[in-house]
Amino acid sequence: MIARVKVGVVFPQSELPTDAASVREFAMGVERLGFHHFLAYDHVVGADPSVHVGWRGPYDVDTTFHEPLILFGFLAGITSMEFATAIIISPQRQTVLLAKQAAEVDILSGGRLRLGIGVGWNQVEYEALGQTFESRGVRQEEQVDLLRRLWTERAISFDGRFDHLTGAGISPLPLQRPVPIWLGGRSPAAYDRIGRLADGWFPLIDLSPELVTAQRLIVDSAERAGRDAALIGMEPQVRIDRESNRTLVETIGSWREAGASYVALNSMKLGLKGVSAHLEVLSEAAETLHLDQQGETDLL
């Protein structure tokens, strides 16, 4: 059983002002509260529902998203927290450029990046970025190998299905060699990739029999690949319940029992307005969890 859990915060970017001062205020406030890491996720473009009639996605063209790696580059010099992308939709991005950007964030932050990647769900976004939606899972798998080689080797030649390099490399290399790669996803194919390839995963499911099934698939995949599944980290997002701090403690405790090494607190969808309102809720949560100097809790 994992004794302590590293507690971070989901950046509530769709509910905050988008100016640099607000971003800085929120990040510095989160650090002062003692949280371990800062998590942000990715959408490059949104769909216009007036064009895509019947659109049912959770986000659209009016939902605000900061680009995570540029955001982390901005924050690297003003906070000492760890950064995690959960997730960046890697198959719709150029792999070599993603490797370069992640390496730069890792350098500027002093080796404090976990790169979480996933395959996404938005065909409109794939089209806008000139990539093929249908092959996204296969492409992501190839990307993991290429990213790790780019982060650890001076120059490589690579002849894959999607990417081709001849005697090329990035410089400078990241401090972490390689940068930890965490995967998202909610399918048997995703769980198979997690078991074979990932340093950690972000479950998109609740504490339920579905989680148990997913973990079994990951362990089976890891064992077939000759990997130790116990070394694959897990970080769920936990939505804050203002009505009951005890519920927050119990939920994180249950995730700890299920094997979570990290959790990220989500303060969105509570009707909060502005930076100070989100920080107030997170302050209450931090006090309840008795965070130590490392941003960890033992749920005392």
Rosetta blueprint (number, residue, H / E / L):
1 M L
2 I L
3 A L
4 R L
5 V E
6 K E
7 V E
8 G E
9 V E
10 V E
11 F L
12 P L
13 Q H
14 S H
15 E H
16 L L
17 P L
18 T L
19 D L
20 A H
21 A H
22 S H
23 V H
24 R H
25 E H
26 F H
27 A H
28 M H
29 G H
30 V H
31 E H
32 R H
33 L L
34 G L
35 F L
36 H L
37 H E
38 F E
39 L E
40 A E
41 Y L
42 D L
43 H L
44 V L
45 V L
46 G L
47 A L
48 D L
49 P L
50 S L
51 V L
52 H L
53 V L
54 G L
55 W L
56 R L
57 G L
58 P L
59 Y L
60 D L
61 V L
62 D L
63 T L
64 T L
65 F L
66 H L
67 E L
68 P H
69 L H
70 I H
71 L H
72 F H
73 G H
74 F H
75 L H
76 A L
77 G L
78 I L
79 T L
80 S L
81 M L
82 E E
83 F E
84 A E
85 T E
86 A E
87 I E
88 I E
89 I E
90 S H
91 P H
92 Q H
93 R L
94 Q L
95 T H
96 V H
97 L H
98 L H
99 A H
100 K H
101 Q H
102 A H
103 A H
104 E H
105 V H
106 D H
107 I H
108 L H
109 S L
110 G L
111 G L
112 R L
113 L E
114 R E
115 L E
116 G E
117 I E
118 G E
119 V L
120 G L
121 W L
122 N L
123 Q H
124 V H
125 E H
126 Y H
127 E H
128 A H
129 L L
130 G L
131 Q L
132 T L
133 F L
134 E L
135 S L
136 R H
137 G H
138 V H
139 R H
140 Q H
141 E H
142 E H
143 Q H
144 V H
145 D H
146 L H
147 L H
148 R H
149 R H
150 L H
151 W H
152 T H
153 E L
154 R L
155 A L
156 I E
157 S E
158 F E
159 D E
160 G L
161 R L
162 F L
163 D L
164 H E
165 L E
166 T E
167 G E
168 A E
169 G L
170 I L
171 S L
172 P L
173 L L
174 P L
175 L L
176 Q L
177 R L
178 P L
179 V L
180 P L
181 I E
182 W E
183 L E
184 G E
185 G L
186 R L
187 S L
188 P H
189 A H
190 A H
191 Y H
192 D H
193 R H
194 I H
195 G H
196 R H
197 L H
198 A L
199 D L
200 G E
201 W E
202 F E
203 P L
204 L L
205 I L
206 D L
207 L L
208 S L
209 P H
210 E H
211 L H
212 V H
213 T H
214 A H
215 Q H
216 R H
217 L H
218 I H
219 V H
220 D H
221 S H
222 A H
223 E H
224 R H
225 A L
226 G L
227 R L
228 D L
229 A H
230 A H
231 L H
232 I L
233 G E
234 M E
235 E L
236 P L
237 Q E
238 V E
239 R E
240 I L
241 D L
242 R L
243 E L
244 S L
245 N H
246 R H
247 T H
248 L H
249 V H
250 E H
251 T H
252 I H
253 G H
254 S H
255 W H
256 R H
257 E H
258 A L
259 G L
260 A L
261 S L
262 Y E
263 V E
264 A E
265 L E
266 N E
267 S L
268 M L
269 K L
270 L L
271 G L
272 L L
273 K L
274 G H
275 V H
276 S H
277 A H
278 H H
279 L H
280 E H
281 V H
282 L H
283 S H
284 E H
285 A H
286 A H
287 E H
288 T H
289 L H
290 H L
291 L L
292 D L
293 Q L
294 Q L
295 G L
296 E E
297 T E
298 D L
299 L L
300 L L
